[in-house]
Amino acid sequence: MKLDAEIALANRLADAARGAILPHFRTPLPSERKADRTPVTLADRAAEEAMRAILAAEVPEDAVFGEEFGASNGSSGRTWVLDPIDGTTAFLAGRPIFGTLIALVVEGWPVLGVIDQPVLGERWLGATGRATTLNGDTVRTRGCPSLGEAALATTGPHYFDDHDGEHFMALAARTDHKRMVMGGDCYNYAMLASGFIDVVCEANLKLHDYAALIPVVEGAGGLMADWNGEPLHAASSGHVLALGDPARLEDVVAALACGH
């Protein structure tokens, strides 16, 4: 499948997820707790089912890995990675800063990614060799002259264990703490790609949490890596960095290493 066709398919998947999610937004929707204690709703499951139905019909040879329904095998060496609602807590709170994440991973490396915010009608799309777009218009990260001027974001301190939390706080101490952003899930990475945030730092992410973010951030001129500065791939540990200005990578990795 050519890249243009893959992009068209990713857009159809995002449209289908929107159609499943929007009727449930800001409604009294019950939620359950999964084994890891994170919430899940009917909207999460309906959105993933809608995307899986399209993939089964159009690319049955491709594997699928989704947050809610796990993995299905394929024969093509290609995997569609789906997170129907990244930020279910925000969704349940009526906050439009969650998103649907869609990635195409080829031989372990993400080559296409979508961050879709259905309520606001915003869709970031990144693909290898192409500039990232927001609703069809090119977006770019911004320069960051020094770490001390950086706006840092993370979903929340409670997602770090004590060890990782100490390293995160070492980084936070070297950034502009008055501009720190807490909360946001995938929307933070979208804002970084659009030039409004400089660094995102998180831990304990799974492939479905970060695969789609890589083509979006890097196609906008940014960089994604693990906490050692190594490129992210399907087997990465889940310690994730996003930088709007790749020149700050060494500074960020050094700051993280200062935690005890």
N, C-alpha and C positions, 0 to 999 in steps of 0.2 A: 504494500500500500504506500503510495506517495505521500509526502508530507502534507500537501494541501488536502488530500482526502482524510488523513489522520486528524488534521485540525477541524475539518468539517464534522467528523464523527465526534470529536471531543466537544464541539459546540452543541451537537444534538444531545449528547449525554447531559451537559449542563442545563440545557432547556428542559429536559425530562425531569431532572432533579428539582429545578425551580417549580415545575408544575405540581410535584408531589409535596413540596415543603410549604409553599405560600398559603394554601388553605388552612394550615395549622398554626401559622405564626400569630402570636398574641391571642391564642385561644386556651381555654382551660384543659390543656392536654396532659394526661397522666404520664409519668415517667417511671422507669424501673432502674434498678442498679445492676450493672454487669459484675462479673467476678472481680474486676479491679476497682469496683465501687464508683466508676464513672456512670453518669446517667445516659439512658437511651430512651427514645420515644418512637411512637408510630411513624413520625415524620422521617426520622433517621432510616428506619427500615424500608419505608415506602420509596424513599428517594434512591436507596441502593438497589432495590428490586427493579425500579424503572430503568436504571442504567444498565443493570445486568441483562435485562430482557433485550435491550438494543444490541448489546455486545454479542449475546448468544445468537441473535438473528443475523448480524452483519459480519462478525469476525469470530466464528466459532473455534477457529484454530488458535486464537490468542488466549492466554491464561488471564484470570481475573483474581485480584486480591483486594478484598473489601473489608472495612472495619467491622461491619455487622455480620457478614455471612462467610468470612474466611476466604480460603483459596480454592479456585477450580483450576485444573490443569489444562495446559495447552501444548501444541506441538510446534509453534512458530518461533520460540525464543523471545516472544514479546509478552509483556504483562501489563494490563490496565489496572492501576492502583486507585482505589476509590475510598474517599472519606465523605459520606453523604452530608453530614453536618459536623464540621470541625468547629467546636465551640458550642456543644449542646447546652452547656450551662448558660451561656449568653442567650441562646435561642429561647430557653425556658424563662429567662428573665425579661424577655421582650426586647432585647438589645440587638440591633441589626449589625453586629460586628462578628457574626459567625460566617462560615462560608462552606461551599462545596468544593472539595479538592479532587481533581482528576489528573492522573499522570499516566504517561506511556513510558514504560521502562523496557529497554532493550538490552539483553545480556547484562542486567544488573545496573544499568545506568539510565537515569531519567533523561529523556530526550524531548518531552513535551509536557507542559503543565498548565493547568487552569485553576485559578482562584475565582470562584463565582459567589457574589453576594446577591442573593435573589431579591431581597426586600428593596435594596437601593438600586438594583438593576446594573450593578457594576461587574464587569468580567475582565480580569487580567489573563492574558494568554502569552505564554513564552514557549519557544521551540528552538532547538539547536540551530545556530546559524542565522537566526532572525531576531529582530528587535522586539522586545516585549511591548504589547499593546494593552490599553485600557479602552474597551468598547471601540476598538479599531484605531485608536490614536496612540502613537508611540509615547512611551513614558521612559524616564531616565532617573536613576538614583542621583544623589547630590554628593559633591565633594565634602570632605570632613578634614580640615587642616590639622586638627590634633584630637587626641582621645578626650582631652579635657573639655572639648566643645561638643562632644557627641551626645545625641539623644538616644538613650538606651531603653529598650522595651523587653518585657517578658510577660508571659501569661499570668504568672503569680508565684510568689516565693514558696508557697506550699507544694509546688510541684518539684522542688529540689529536696533531696535528702540533706542531712546535716553537712556531709562532706562537700557535696556539690554546691550547697548554699553558701558555704564559706568562700569557695572560689568565685561564685557569682558576685558576692558582696565585695570581694577584692577588685573585681572589674568595675562594679558600680561606683566604688569609691574614687575611681579615676575618670569617671565620666561626669557630665553635667547633671548632678542629681536632681536639680530643680526642674529638669525636663524629662525625668524618667516616666515611662508609661507602664502601668500595670494593667493586665487584662488585654484581650484582643485576639488571642489565638492566631489563626492564619491572617487575619486582617492587618496585623502588625507588619507582616512580610509584604503585603500588598502596598502598605503605606511607605515602606522602605523602598520598594521598587518605584514608587511615584515621587520619591524625593522628600519625604516628610519625617523619616526616622533614619538614624544612622547605623545602629547596631541592634540586633535581636539575639538574645542568648537564652537557650533552653536546654533542658536535659530530659531524659526518659521518654523521648519521642519514638514513635514507631514509624515504619516505612510509610504507612498511609498518612501520617502527620506531616512528613517533610518531602516526599518524592515530588509532588507537584510544585513545591515552592522553588526548587532549584532552577528549572528553566526560566521561571518568571523573574527571579531575582537576578540571575546571571545574564539574561537577555536584556535587562535594563541597565547593565553596566556594573552590577554588584558582584558579590562573591559569597558562596556558601561553603562551609567547611565544618569539620568537627573541632573540638576544643584544642586539638593539637595542630590545627591548621591544615589537616589533610582533607582532600575532596570527599564529599559525601556520596555514598552508593548504597545499594540494597542491603549490604551487610554491615553498615556503619552502626556504631553503638547507641545512637540516639542523643548524643551530646552535640547540639546543633548551634552553629553561629551563622548569622547573616550580616553582611557588611555592605553598606551602600558604597563606600569607598574602599576598594581592595588594598589601598596603600596603608590602611590601618590594621591589617591582619596581624602583623608582627606585634604591634602594640597591644592588641586585644588578647592574643595568646599569652604574651608575657604577663599581662595583668591577671589573667585567670590563674596562671601558675603561681602567683603570690599567695593564693589562699592556702590555708593549712588544714 
